[in-house]
Amino acid sequence: MTGADWSLDALRRCRAAAPSTPLAVMDLGRLAVKTCSLAAYLSLGVVEHDEDGPGAIVAEAARVLAPGGTLVLSVPY
């Protein structure tokens, strides 16, 4: 598991809560992850914050998920 966010402040809070979890600064619309390389992708309360809408983030999740991979996506509304 790797945590990703564009915000260093958010990643610092994650580091404090889970010191052994790998973290990376990434744009969720352009992940530095190989195509079809993830078994699962979890996004909680994130896609609704993209000013261009959720399309790029969802498309990027589809790109990095391996065939048969699991996408867990939630929005607060």
C-alpha positions, 0 to 999 in steps of 0.5 A: 500500500502507498498513500498519495496526495498532492499536499505535503501537509496531508502527507505529514499528517499521514506520516504521523498516523502511520509512520511505516506506510510509504507515501508519495506526492502525486497528481491523482490525474497523472499517477507515477504508477505503471499501467495495469500494476495495482490490484486495488485503488482506494479513493475516499472523498477526493474526486469531488475536489478536482476543479475539472471534475472527476473524469481524469482521476477516474480514468487514471484509476482505470489505467493503473488498475490490473485486469480484475482489480478493485476500485473503491471510490466514495464521495460525501454526497 
